[in-house]
Amino acid sequence: MGLKAVGKSRWIENFSQDIAEAANLPAEKWVNSVCPYCGAGCSILYGVREGKVVSVRGNPEAWNRGGVCIKGATLADLYLSNSPGVKDRLKKPLLRDPEKRGSLENFREVSWDEALNYMVKKVKEYTKTKFGDKHPFAMYGSGQVSTEFMYLQAKFNVIGMNIHNDNNGRLCQATKANAMVISFGIDGPPMSFDDVFEADNLFIFGFNIADTLPGWFGKIVEAKVQKGDNLKIAVINPVKISATQILNYKAGDLYLPIIPTTDVAFINSMAHVIIYELEGVNRDYAGDVSRWADDVISGKVKPKHIDTEFIAKYVNFYRGDYQVLARLGKEGPKIFEEIKLPSGLEGFKEYAKFLAAYKPEDVAKTTGLTPEDIRKAAQMFVRNKNTMSMYLQGFGQQSNGVSKHLALVTLHAVTGRIGRAGAGVMPTVGQPNGLGQRVGGAVVGRLPGNRNHPLAAHRASLAKAMARGNQEMEAKILERLEDPVTKYSRLSLTSVDIFKNLKNGNIKGIWTVCTNPMVAFPNLNMVHEALRKADLVVVQDIYPTETMAFADVVLPAAAISGEAYGTYLNSERRVQILEKAVEPPGDALPDEIIHLAFVYKYQKALAEEGRQEDADFLKFLLEPIIQGYEPLFENVQANIRELREAHQEIQKRLFSELAYVSKGIPGNDLSGLSYERLRTEKDAKGYVGFKLPVLDSSHKGLERLYDENYEAIYQKRFATPDGKLRCFLFEQVHPAEEWIDAEYPFMLTLPRIYEHWHTRTRTGRCALPHRLRPEAWLSINPNDAKKLGIKDGDWVEVESRRGKVTVKAKIDTVKTPREGVVWMPWAYGFLGNLFTGQKEAPPGKSAGNVLSTDAYDPVSKQPELKFAAVKIRKV
């Protein structure tokens, strides 16, 4: 298959439109939106006829230039009259006795006001006590709702009601976000999709890009076609992922089947080769790296591959210490002083000495790579000037994920391959509004404008901006964000700890929004127990899910893509608007209206109970958002149509407020944007949407962060206090999960797949994705299968230290895992076949996350979803 064919196989144009027109159902109008699936954030157009969606196509005026993948191309299936997409929609609020949990049965339809008042009665009791820094109730949100909703989470959950709040971005983005704050001083993907056209070398770490962000992969294919062998690509992954199809091994491209979790050893070994071998330390200095470094510092030696000017001007060095870095969230950046090494070239000398232990021969067994492959990778890394590294879940979903990012940034920094077109690191976002979670302030550690919660100045500036000149309210907001005595951050529990404390009773209830933890969360048996024991479980979604089987209250939501207004931010910091194409079914309401209705009724209940100070505080926060619409929230059920009509104006107010409070935050400033600009203007390349930061109403945004343009705006190269990049000397850290042994000899990794999105809530109800991948499977190396006596299609039992599943084996000769590694998709739960309605008992016989561990990285608290020790037997 040629390169262009590989790209086309994941990139579809006009698929849905052609089908609709063949059925004599041409669209009467096309409405702009964004695909609700991956972090590429492809702009799409909904074709509408007689008030119904009949087709979907890519937007030719967007960065994706009219293309969509199979998931986006089949979105219109959800609106076909006889499809599960229509029949299964949640249309009415539902309520049931908590004793009836465990299935999708025994619910009764209720009014919006009855459901919300039931929640209010429970929550106002929970908020009379504290657990940790917050009241013992939690919201667990999603990277698939609007940025405006995420701002609501920050404003009303974190600050207003003072409850625990985190999003499912903790499972897929927390390592990237925390590591970028540590290294760059602020969170935000530094590069753009088009940087691949400027790169000489592309390193893809733990990132199944062709399947999980096919839109961006299309650009990589295009760059490879244009540049040919002038673009070298290295894929570092224990599985021979789809992206390897574009590699030209004869021309020097590399596939490196690394052992899971060992990236730091590999990165350090590449750095060792560059300094000790390519720079001639072994040859010219007999390995005496200190003497060589002294000659570099004095100017006697000018290295070929080390950028001494950049290091001297822009780099500080630190000792890699997880115990110290884990305190950052609470204590703030003062902790860096405990691990600081000399700066500039003196610090580089320490780094070079540190690398002596990482000879390729010494790390070959650890990484599973040959010394020759490590040397080839190092030579590629410093070939020409522009090396770009990109990574996603395979890099971050491990308990040593933060150390990987910090080691990789350090390698880019010392070689000067950072901060310009085609050179740097690109930590990618997996969900369509994953970055919106951080800019909106909906994940622990981030505050609106993507501020750093641990930074006192960021807490103070947010309180001031949100208070609008009211000093009493400014003090109240700040009191919710920091301890007035210690000045430490007041933080919510993060996702895993929310569920663990739900299980043990410290957290009383949980409200999930547009996410399905009973399939997507690690260690599903723990989640199962937590949801059974909770006093209150609220599920807000568009379809029945496995999590809904444990709900007491179900709130039917409008789909943000197609049925509501809002904004998304994609992996390259591009803000795009979603317009409403059709009305949601039944009594479903937009997420923001549901949340505001709850807060409004909760605030009134506090006032009636005499908790006037808290009620007044919430009223102050609510007023600028719902002013003029208060009567509609008194009786939600009677005002469904009016609340839907008010949604656009409320979204504009939320976006304007977030844009205002974001002003001045490096790399994350939205203050130059409005709904009007997003609707009527295009960026400097002529595409819809703008890349942050957008500083004023005439600014077109920045192509990348931490380059000369960024420095000219902010008067420093990086967002750290002194404008310097933080680089680290990190040893290879073992994973939290117990290593493989004689009983559990295989390493399991759990990826996403091309055909389905997350837990199949939507794609499992679309005909083509379902037919292509109707059930889970285990991919196994042919050599391992032979040893175990397993044939293709055999049923196998896969067991970890937490549970077991039964699936069919696939002897994989395409996406082949290295020997000793197996993989299975985590998309499948106990609801099974969503077309036939076949179900299993919770948590499900083929739910991959029964096997995964909830151990996490100590800094990011992102769980280790990409490594578990398992055993396999034929059944």
MONORLIN-V265803 format. One record per backbone hydrogen bond with DSSP energy under -1.0 kcal/mol. CO is the residue of the C=O (numbers start at 0). NH is the residue of the N-H. If there is no record, write none. Layout:
co=[CO;CO]
nh=[NH;NH]
This chain:
co=[1;2;3;4;6;7;11;13;14;15;16;17;18;19;20;28;30;31;32;36;37;38;41;42;43;44;45;46;46;47;47;48;51;54;56;58;58;60;61;63;67;68;69;71;73;74;75;76;79;82;82;83;90;92;93;94;96;97;107;110;111;112;113;114;115;116;117;118;119;121;121;122;124;125;130;133;134;135;136;137;138;139;140;142;145;146;147;148;149;150;151;152;152;153;154;155;156;161;163;165;166;167;168;168;172;173;174;175;176;177;178;179;182;183;189;191;192;193;194;194;199;200;201;202;203;205;206;207;207;208;212;213;215;216;217;218;219;220;221;222;223;226;227;231;232;233;234;235;237;238;240;241;242;243;247;248;253;255;255;258;261;262;263;264;265;266;267;268;269;270;271;272;272;273;274;275;279;280;280;284;286;287;288;289;290;291;292;293;294;294;305;306;307;308;309;310;313;314;315;316;317;320;321;323;324;326;327;329;331;332;333;334;335;338;342;342;343;344;345;346;347;348;349;350;352;354;358;358;359;362;363;366;369;370;371;372;373;374;375;376;377;379;385;385;386;387;388;389;390;391;391;392;395;396;397;399;400;401;402;403;404;405;406;407;408;409;410;411;412;413;419;422;423;425;429;430;432;434;435;436;438;442;444;446;446;450;451;454;455;456;457;458;459;460;461;462;466;469;470;471;472;473;474;475;477;480;482;487;493;494;495;496;497;498;499;500;500;507;507;508;509;510;511;515;515;516;522;522;523;524;525;526;527;528;529;535;536;536;537;538;539;540;541;546;547;548;551;552;553;554;555;558;561;561;565;566;567;569;572;573;574;575;577;584;588;589;590;591;592;593;594;595;596;597;598;599;600;601;602;603;604;605;606;609;610;611;612;613;614;615;616;617;618;621;621;622;625;628;629;635;638;639;640;641;645;646;647;648;649;650;651;652;653;654;655;656;657;659;661;664;668;669;673;674;675;676;682;686;689;693;695;706;707;708;709;710;719;724;726;728;743;745;746;747;748;750;756;759;761;762;765;766;767;768;777;778;779;780;781;782;783;784;790;793;794;795;796;797;798;802;804;806;807;808;809;809;813;815;817;819;821;822;828;829;832;840;844;846;847;848;854;856;861;862;867;869;870;872]
nh=[5;6;7;8;9;10;67;17;18;19;20;21;22;24;23;47;45;578;43;431;40;570;34;58;32;56;30;53;54;27;28;51;48;46;44;61;65;687;64;66;11;72;73;74;76;77;78;79;82;85;86;87;586;109;553;107;99;100;94;114;115;116;117;118;119;120;121;122;123;124;125;126;127;128;133;130;136;507;163;510;165;512;167;432;149;150;151;152;153;154;155;156;157;158;159;160;162;134;138;140;169;170;172;173;176;177;178;179;180;181;182;183;725;718;704;194;195;196;197;198;231;387;233;389;235;393;208;210;211;212;216;217;219;220;221;222;223;224;225;226;227;229;230;201;253;203;255;205;817;240;243;244;245;246;252;251;234;236;257;261;265;266;267;268;269;270;271;272;273;274;275;276;277;278;280;281;283;284;286;287;288;291;292;293;294;295;296;297;299;300;307;310;311;312;313;314;724;343;726;340;728;324;325;326;327;330;331;488;334;335;336;337;338;318;345;346;347;348;349;350;351;352;353;354;355;357;361;362;363;366;367;258;373;374;375;376;377;378;379;380;381;382;199;200;423;202;425;204;427;394;395;396;397;865;400;403;404;405;406;407;408;409;410;411;412;413;414;416;415;306;422;419;388;390;38;433;436;438;439;441;448;445;452;449;450;446;454;458;459;460;461;462;463;464;465;466;469;473;474;475;476;477;478;479;481;489;486;482;497;498;499;500;501;502;503;505;506;534;535;137;537;139;539;518;519;520;525;526;527;528;529;530;531;532;533;509;551;552;511;554;513;556;89;549;550;101;95;538;93;540;588;562;580;581;577;146;575;572;691;569;689;567;565;587;557;593;594;595;596;597;598;599;600;601;602;603;604;605;606;607;608;610;609;611;614;615;616;617;618;619;620;621;622;624;625;626;628;631;632;638;642;643;644;645;649;650;651;652;653;654;655;656;657;658;659;660;661;662;664;667;693;672;677;678;679;680;685;682;574;671;698;710;711;712;713;714;722;315;317;319;740;869;821;867;823;825;759;763;764;765;769;770;771;772;809;822;811;784;785;786;787;789;793;808;874;806;872;804;870;799;797;795;777;792;779;811;815;239;820;746;748;778;831;839;836;843;805;849;850;523;863;860;856;864;747;745;798;796]
